[in-house]
């Protein structure tokens, strides 16, 4: 479950392009949960939202943007604010596959990675979460 801003202020053509790329990254083995977040991303703009993940389900978190690969950094925290995953420690990948042993509510903090600064461009990011499809 995704709590946060939904897509509204993103130009339609950019939304379509980000959506198509997210679909491609999600792949055939993962099904999107039907929710997405997208919006403007800036160096001073931190986006924070919450996600609920159920025990024993394999998930794929996809983060795509219009700036460049690795331009968006995200960190997952548990309910006690312990760091569960930091994308910058893994090269800010476009996706992360994971599974929790217990149902977990995560806080996700996302922002433009230091040093990218959008090169003066307005950047947009989209996040989708999928779960592994049953075979």
N, C-alpha and C positions, 0 to 999 in steps of 0.2 A: 504494500500500500504506500502510495507516494503522497506526502503532504507538502505542499509548496505552490509556487506559482505555476499556472498552466500556460500553455502556449496561447498568446493573445497579441503581444506587441511585436512579434516577429513577422517580417514581410513574407507573404505567401510563397514566393519562389524560393526563398531561403529555407522556409519550413519544409517544403517539399524535398529539397536537396538533402537537408539534414535527415529527414525521415527515411529517404531511400538509402542513405549511407548506413543509418542505424539498422535498418532491415537487413542489409548485406552483412554487417558485422554480427548481428544477432544469429544469423545462420539458420539452417533448417532444424538443428537439434534443440533449439530453444524457442519457446513461445513467449511473446511479449505479454506482460500482465494487463495490457490495455491502457496504461497510463503513461504519460510522459511529462517531462518538464523541459521547457526551453525559454530562453531569454537572452538579454544582453549580458555580455561578460566583459568586465573591465578590471584593470589592476587593483583598483580600490573597491571593487564590488565583490563582497563575499555573499554567496548564496548558501542558505542553510535549509535543509529539509529533513524529514524523517521517513524511514522505511521500516516496514515490518517483514521479517523473513521467518519462515516456518521451518521447524526442525526437519532434517533429513531430505530437504529439497535442494537440488543443485541449481544455482542461480547464475545468470550472466548480467553484470552491470555494464551498460554501454554508455560512453560519454564521447560525443562527437561535437566538433566545433568548426567554425568557418575561418579560423585564423591559420593554424597549422597543427600538424600532429604533435602532441606533447604540450600544447599551449595551455591546457586546462589541467589543474591539479585538484585532486579530491582526496578527502580523508574520511574514513568511517570511524565512528565512535560508538561504544555501547552506552547503555543507560547510565553508567557510572563515569562516563567520559574517558574511558580507557581507549586508547587507539587500537583499532582492529586491523586497519590497512591504510597505508599512506602511498598514494600513487607515485609521489616524487621519489620514493625509494626503489621504484621499479620502472623508472623512465617515463612516467605518466602515460601508461598504456591506454588505448582507446576502449579496452574492456577488461573486466576482471571476472573470472569464474570462481565460485566459492560455494561452500555449504556450511551451515551451522548445525551443531549437535542439539541445540535447544532453540525454541522460538526466541528470536532476538529482535528488539526494536533498536534500530540504528539511527544516529544522527549523522548526516553527511554534510560536510562543509566543502564547498567547491569555489574556486576562484582562478583567475588567470595566473599561470605559473610565473614566478619571478624571472625576469630576463626576456620575456616574450613581449610584453607591453603592447601587443597588437600592432606594432609598427605604425601607430597613428590611425589604425583602422578600427571601425566599430566591429566587434566580434559577437557572434551568437553561439550558444551552446545548446545541445539537446541531450537529455538523459532518458534512457529507457532501461527497464529491468525485465528480464525474461526468466522463465524457469524451464528446466530440461523437460522436453516432451517425452512421454512414455513411449516405449518401443512396442 
